[in-house]
């Protein structure tokens, strides 16, 4: 399957989701995020973006 087709499909789904509104505020353009360089996504960034961070209590 063509990568652009997959990215477009995921972007459309991302924009229609009712959950993860906070994450969409940080990453409003999923296509731009996926295609960015360099790819320096760390464990902690992933945790923060998905709302599953182990340090949530630090922000409350």
N, CA, C and O atoms as CSV, one atom per row, in Angstrom:
chain,resi,resn,atom,element,x,y,z
A,1,UNK,N,N,0.849,-1.184,0.000
A,1,UNK,CA,C,0.000,0.000,0.000
A,1,UNK,C,C,0.892,1.245,0.000
A,1,UNK,O,O,1.943,1.266,0.640
A,2,UNK,N,N,0.470,2.251,-0.707
A,2,UNK,CA,C,1.213,3.494,-0.802
A,2,UNK,C,C,1.245,4.215,0.551
A,2,UNK,O,O,0.222,4.341,1.224
A,3,UNK,N,N,2.415,4.677,0.928
A,3,UNK,CA,C,2.591,5.348,2.226
A,3,UNK,C,C,1.703,6.586,2.358
A,3,UNK,O,O,1.143,6.832,3.426
A,4,UNK,N,N,1.572,7.357,1.295
A,4,UNK,CA,C,0.738,8.563,1.335
A,4,UNK,C,C,-0.731,8.228,1.587
A,4,UNK,O,O,-1.428,8.969,2.280
A,5,UNK,N,N,-1.196,7.124,1.032
A,5,UNK,CA,C,-2.578,6.700,1.262
A,5,UNK,C,C,-2.780,6.372,2.739
A,5,UNK,O,O,-3.785,6.755,3.339
A,6,UNK,N,N,-1.819,5.664,3.314
A,6,UNK,CA,C,-1.907,5.302,4.735
A,6,UNK,C,C,-1.859,6.549,5.608
A,6,UNK,O,O,-2.652,6.679,6.541
A,7,UNK,N,N,-0.948,7.459,5.321
A,7,UNK,CA,C,-0.835,8.696,6.111
A,7,UNK,C,C,-2.112,9.513,6.000
A,7,UNK,O,O,-2.588,10.048,7.001
A,8,UNK,N,N,-2.674,9.619,4.808
A,8,UNK,CA,C,-3.924,10.370,4.631
A,8,UNK,C,C,-5.077,9.730,5.398
A,8,UNK,O,O,-5.873,10.426,6.028
A,9,UNK,N,N,-5.163,8.412,5.344
A,9,UNK,CA,C,-6.229,7.712,6.062
A,9,UNK,C,C,-6.093,7.918,7.565
A,9,UNK,O,O,-7.079,8.186,8.251
A,10,UNK,N,N,-4.881,7.794,8.071
A,10,UNK,CA,C,-4.661,7.987,9.502
A,10,UNK,C,C,-4.917,9.436,9.910
A,10,UNK,O,O,-5.463,9.687,10.984
A,11,UNK,N,N,-4.533,10.385,9.072
A,11,UNK,CA,C,-4.766,11.796,9.366
A,11,UNK,C,C,-6.257,12.096,9.436
A,11,UNK,O,O,-6.709,12.818,10.325
A,12,UNK,N,N,-7.022,11.540,8.493
A,12,UNK,CA,C,-8.474,11.737,8.509
A,12,UNK,C,C,-9.093,11.146,9.772
A,12,UNK,O,O,-9.951,11.765,10.402
A,13,UNK,N,N,-8.653,9.956,10.133
A,13,UNK,CA,C,-9.162,9.326,11.363
A,13,UNK,C,C,-8.762,10.144,12.582
A,13,UNK,O,O,-9.566,10.334,13.494
A,14,UNK,N,N,-7.528,10.627,12.602
A,14,UNK,CA,C,-7.005,11.453,13.700
A,14,UNK,C,C,-7.886,12.691,13.905
A,14,UNK,O,O,-8.198,13.055,15.038
A,15,UNK,N,N,-8.276,13.321,12.820
A,15,UNK,CA,C,-9.078,14.541,12.910
A,15,UNK,C,C,-10.517,14.277,13.342
A,15,UNK,O,O,-11.164,15.174,13.883
A,16,UNK,N,N,-11.033,13.070,13.116
A,16,UNK,CA,C,-12.418,12.741,13.466
A,16,UNK,C,C,-12.563,12.156,14.870
A,16,UNK,O,O,-13.674,12.083,15.393
A,17,UNK,N,N,-11.458,11.740,15.484
A,17,UNK,CA,C,-11.528,11.086,16.790
A,17,UNK,C,C,-12.093,12.018,17.862
A,17,UNK,O,O,-11.820,13.218,17.864
A,18,UNK,N,N,-12.883,11.448,18.770
A,18,UNK,CA,C,-13.397,12.237,19.876
A,18,UNK,C,C,-12.471,12.168,21.079
A,18,UNK,O,O,-12.518,13.033,21.954
A,19,UNK,N,N,-11.630,11.142,21.122
A,19,UNK,CA,C,-10.649,11.027,22.201
A,19,UNK,C,C,-9.344,11.675,21.753
A,19,UNK,O,O,-9.176,12.028,20.585
A,20,UNK,N,N,-8.438,11.822,22.689
A,20,UNK,CA,C,-7.094,12.363,22.409
A,20,UNK,C,C,-7.127,13.825,21.974
A,20,UNK,O,O,-6.273,14.255,21.198
A,21,UNK,N,N,-8.079,14.578,22.451
A,21,UNK,CA,C,-8.172,15.992,22.071
A,21,UNK,C,C,-6.931,16.762,22.504
A,21,UNK,O,O,-6.474,17.653,21.788
A,22,UNK,N,N,-6.385,16.429,23.663
A,22,UNK,CA,C,-5.186,17.112,24.150
A,22,UNK,C,C,-4.017,16.852,23.197
A,22,UNK,O,O,-3.274,17.769,22.847
A,23,UNK,N,N,-3.865,15.611,22.788
A,23,UNK,CA,C,-2.774,15.257,21.884
A,23,UNK,C,C,-2.926,15.977,20.553
A,23,UNK,O,O,-1.930,16.411,19.974
A,24,UNK,N,N,-4.142,16.113,20.062
A,24,UNK,CA,C,-4.373,16.842,18.808
A,24,UNK,C,C,-4.024,18.315,18.952
A,24,UNK,O,O,-3.629,18.953,17.976
A,25,UNK,N,N,-4.161,18.858,20.138
A,25,UNK,CA,C,-3.779,20.256,20.349
A,25,UNK,C,C,-2.265,20.416,20.214
A,25,UNK,O,O,-1.784,21.437,19.724
A,26,UNK,N,N,-1.522,19.405,20.650
A,26,UNK,CA,C,-0.067,19.447,20.544
A,26,UNK,C,C,0.382,19.107,19.127
A,26,UNK,O,O,1.334,19.697,18.616
A,27,UNK,N,N,-0.302,18.156,18.494
A,27,UNK,CA,C,0.031,17.705,17.135
A,27,UNK,C,C,-1.173,17.897,16.218
A,27,UNK,O,O,-1.827,16.918,15.859
A,28,UNK,N,N,-1.475,19.118,15.835
A,28,UNK,CA,C,-2.665,19.335,15.015
A,28,UNK,C,C,-2.552,18.756,13.601
A,28,UNK,O,O,-3.566,18.453,12.972
A,29,UNK,N,N,-1.337,18.604,13.108
A,29,UNK,CA,C,-1.137,18.106,11.749
A,29,UNK,C,C,-0.344,16.800,11.805
A,29,UNK,O,O,0.886,16.814,11.851
A,30,UNK,N,N,-1.050,15.685,11.800
A,30,UNK,CA,C,-0.408,14.379,11.925
A,30,UNK,C,C,0.550,14.114,10.770
A,30,UNK,O,O,1.614,13.530,10.974
A,31,UNK,N,N,0.190,14.532,9.569
A,31,UNK,CA,C,1.053,14.331,8.402
A,31,UNK,C,C,2.415,14.995,8.612
A,31,UNK,O,O,3.454,14.394,8.343
A,32,UNK,N,N,2.400,16.209,9.084
A,32,UNK,CA,C,3.653,16.937,9.330
A,32,UNK,C,C,4.502,16.219,10.379
A,32,UNK,O,O,5.723,16.141,10.245
A,33,UNK,N,N,3.860,15.700,11.416
A,33,UNK,CA,C,4.558,14.984,12.478
A,33,UNK,C,C,5.210,13.702,11.929
A,33,UNK,O,O,6.368,13.414,12.229
A,34,UNK,N,N,4.469,12.951,11.136
A,34,UNK,CA,C,4.978,11.682,10.601
A,34,UNK,C,C,6.149,11.911,9.650
A,34,UNK,O,O,7.104,11.134,9.644
A,35,UNK,N,N,6.082,12.960,8.857
A,35,UNK,CA,C,7.107,13.202,7.838
A,35,UNK,C,C,8.280,14.055,8.319
A,35,UNK,O,O,9.193,14.323,7.539
A,36,UNK,N,N,8.281,14.481,9.560
A,36,UNK,CA,C,9.326,15.375,10.066
A,36,UNK,C,C,10.682,14.679,10.127
A,36,UNK,O,O,10.770,13.452,10.146
A,37,UNK,N,N,11.714,15.476,10.158
A,37,UNK,CA,C,13.091,15.013,10.344
A,37,UNK,C,C,13.743,15.908,11.378
A,37,UNK,O,O,13.420,17.096,11.372
A,38,UNK,N,N,14.598,15.486,12.237
A,38,UNK,CA,C,14.920,14.090,12.526
A,38,UNK,C,C,13.835,13.439,13.384
A,38,UNK,O,O,12.995,14.122,13.971
A,39,UNK,N,N,13.868,12.154,13.443
A,39,UNK,CA,C,12.904,11.389,14.239
A,39,UNK,C,C,13.493,11.157,15.624
A,39,UNK,O,O,14.172,10.155,15.850
A,40,UNK,N,N,13.245,12.047,16.523
A,40,UNK,CA,C,13.814,11.935,17.856
A,40,UNK,C,C,12.727,11.713,18.910
A,40,UNK,O,O,12.718,12.365,19.954
A,41,UNK,N,N,11.841,10.810,18.630
A,41,UNK,CA,C,10.741,10.498,19.539
A,41,UNK,C,C,11.258,9.593,20.653
A,41,UNK,O,O,11.716,8.478,20.403
A,42,UNK,N,N,11.177,10.085,21.871
A,42,UNK,CA,C,11.681,9.325,23.011
A,42,UNK,C,C,10.532,8.685,23.776
A,42,UNK,O,O,9.363,8.967,23.514
A,43,UNK,N,N,10.868,7.841,24.703
A,43,UNK,CA,C,9.882,7.196,25.564
A,43,UNK,C,C,9.030,8.238,26.277
A,43,UNK,O,O,7.803,8.133,26.283
A,44,UNK,N,N,9.663,9.240,26.877
A,44,UNK,CA,C,8.925,10.240,27.648
A,44,UNK,C,C,8.033,11.118,26.770
A,44,UNK,O,O,6.931,11.479,27.182
A,45,UNK,N,N,8.487,11.461,25.584
A,45,UNK,CA,C,7.654,12.247,24.668
A,45,UNK,C,C,6.430,11.436,24.259
A,45,UNK,O,O,5.316,11.958,24.227
A,46,UNK,N,N,6.637,10.171,23.950
A,46,UNK,CA,C,5.529,9.293,23.583
A,46,UNK,C,C,4.525,9.192,24.718
A,46,UNK,O,O,3.318,9.258,24.481
A,47,UNK,N,N,4.996,9.035,25.931
A,47,UNK,CA,C,4.121,8.930,27.091
A,47,UNK,C,C,3.304,10.212,27.267
A,47,UNK,O,O,2.103,10.154,27.532
A,48,UNK,N,N,3.948,11.351,27.120
A,48,UNK,CA,C,3.251,12.632,27.289
A,48,UNK,C,C,2.208,12.846,26.203
A,48,UNK,O,O,1.102,13.303,26.493
A,49,UNK,N,N,2.540,12.525,24.962
A,49,UNK,CA,C,1.625,12.759,23.846
A,49,UNK,C,C,0.404,11.856,23.890
A,49,UNK,O,O,-0.674,12.255,23.449
A,50,UNK,N,N,0.555,10.659,24.410
A,50,UNK,CA,C,-0.562,9.724,24.448
A,50,UNK,C,C,-1.370,9.825,25.735
A,50,UNK,O,O,-2.424,9.198,25.854
A,51,UNK,N,N,-0.890,10.606,26.699
A,51,UNK,CA,C,-1.604,10.743,27.968
A,51,UNK,C,C,-1.386,9.577,28.908
A,51,UNK,O,O,-2.125,9.425,29.880
A,52,UNK,N,N,-0.389,8.750,28.641
A,52,UNK,CA,C,-0.101,7.598,29.482
A,52,UNK,C,C,1.187,7.784,30.268
A,52,UNK,O,O,1.817,6.812,30.683
A,53,UNK,N,N,1.569,9.018,30.467
A,53,UNK,CA,C,2.847,9.273,31.093
A,53,UNK,C,C,2.895,8.799,32.542
A,53,UNK,O,O,1.904,8.839,33.271
A,54,UNK,N,N,4.052,8.362,32.918
A,54,UNK,CA,C,4.264,7.887,34.279
A,54,UNK,C,C,4.472,9.059,35.233
A,54,UNK,O,O,4.533,8.855,36.445
A,55,UNK,N,N,4.582,10.269,34.718
A,55,UNK,CA,C,4.827,11.440,35.557
A,55,UNK,C,C,3.660,12.418,35.553
A,55,UNK,O,O,3.844,13.617,35.763
A,56,UNK,N,N,2.463,11.900,35.314
A,56,UNK,CA,C,1.260,12.732,35.237
A,56,UNK,C,C,1.056,13.557,36.511
A,56,UNK,O,O,0.660,14.720,36.440
A,57,UNK,N,N,1.324,12.964,37.664
A,57,UNK,CA,C,1.105,13.662,38.929
A,57,UNK,C,C,1.960,14.931,39.053
A,57,UNK,O,O,1.627,15.817,39.840
A,58,UNK,N,N,3.038,15.028,38.300
A,58,UNK,CA,C,3.901,16.204,38.368
A,58,UNK,C,C,3.251,17.434,37.755
A,58,UNK,O,O,3.628,18.557,38.090
A,59,UNK,N,N,2.274,17.245,36.856
A,59,UNK,CA,C,1.642,18.351,36.154
A,59,UNK,C,C,0.335,18.815,36.765
A,59,UNK,O,O,-0.240,19.811,36.325
A,60,UNK,N,N,-0.136,18.103,37.773
A,60,UNK,CA,C,-1.437,18.441,38.364
A,60,UNK,C,C,-1.317,19.488,39.433
A,60,UNK,O,O,-2.321,19.881,40.028
